[in-house]
Amino acid sequence: MESIMVGNWALENNGVVKDYFQNNFPDFILLEETAHGPFWGVKYMKNNITINVKGDIGFYIEIIIDGDLYDLWQYDRSVNNYQKTSDKNILFQLSILKSFLE
């Protein structure tokens, strides 16, 4: 029973990211979605940019541009204070991603 609840939690986290992308980055295409146990994540792509959002109890956002990997914290270190998985923290990091992509 617990694994079903954890799986739902992972799907809910993915849903927060997917809703944000739909509303803010409609040109990005969802390539992959993971929700296995406590692990969750989504991968999006647009042209030469790939965005990975991955996590379990904590999470992070990777940006791949022309094959070069950048972690979101390299752009804005404040995301280090928002790494624990929660809707609020996911939305905070996604807002930083938005400012990076603009």
C-alpha positions in Angstrom: 0.0 0.0 0.0 2.8 2.4 0.8 4.4 2.0 -2.6 1.1 3.0 -4.3 1.1 6.2 -2.2 4.7 6.9 -2.9 4.0 6.4 -6.6 1.2 8.9 -6.5 3.5 11.4 -4.8 6.0 10.9 -7.6 3.2 11.4 -10.2 2.0 14.5 -8.4 5.5 16.0 -8.5 5.7 15.3 -12.2 2.3 16.9 -12.6 3.5 20.2 -11.0 6.4 20.3 -13.5 4.2 19.3 -16.5 1.6 22.0 -15.7 4.3 24.6 -15.4 5.8 23.7 -18.7 2.4 23.6 -20.4 1.6 27.1 -19.1 5.1 28.7 -19.5 7.1 26.7 -22.0 4.4 25.3 -24.4 7.1 24.9 -27.2 9.0 22.3 -25.2 8.1 18.7 -25.9 7.8 16.1 -23.1 10.3 13.3 -24.0 10.2 11.2 -20.8 8.5 10.8 -17.5 9.7 8.7 -14.6 7.6 7.8 -11.5 9.1 4.7 -9.9 8.8 4.4 -6.1 10.1 7.7 -4.6 11.9 8.6 -7.8 10.3 11.1 -10.1 11.3 13.2 -13.1 10.5 14.6 -16.5 12.6 15.4 -19.5 11.7 18.1 -22.0 13.3 19.3 -25.2 13.2 22.2 -27.6 15.7 22.6 -30.4 19.1 22.3 -28.9 17.9 22.6 -25.2 17.0 19.7 -23.0 15.7 20.2 -19.5 15.8 17.4 -16.9 14.0 17.7 -13.6 14.9 14.7 -11.4 14.3 13.9 -7.8 13.1 11.8 -4.9 13.1 13.5 -1.4 15.3 16.2 -2.9 15.4 17.3 -6.6 17.4 19.3 -9.1 17.1 20.8 -12.6 19.7 20.2 -15.3 19.9 22.2 -18.5 21.7 20.7 -21.5 22.5 23.1 -24.3 24.2 21.8 -27.4 25.3 18.8 -25.4 26.9 20.8 -22.6 25.4 20.2 -19.1 24.6 23.0 -16.7 23.0 22.6 -13.3 20.4 25.3 -12.4 22.4 26.2 -9.2 25.3 27.3 -11.5 23.0 30.1 -12.8 21.4 31.0 -9.4 22.7 29.6 -6.2 19.5 30.4 -4.3 18.0 27.2 -5.6 20.3 25.4 -3.1 17.8 26.6 -0.4 14.9 25.0 -2.3 16.1 21.4 -3.0 13.7 19.5 -0.8 10.9 18.2 -2.9 7.7 20.2 -2.3 5.3 22.0 -4.7 6.6 25.4 -3.4 10.2 24.4 -4.0 9.5 22.9 -7.4 7.7 26.1 -8.5 10.5 28.3 -7.1 13.2 26.4 -9.1 11.0 26.4 -12.2 10.6 30.2 -11.9 14.5 30.5 -11.8 14.6 28.2 -14.9 12.1 30.5 -16.6 14.3 33.6 -16.0 17.3 31.6 -17.3 15.5 30.7 -20.5 14.1 34.2 -21.2 
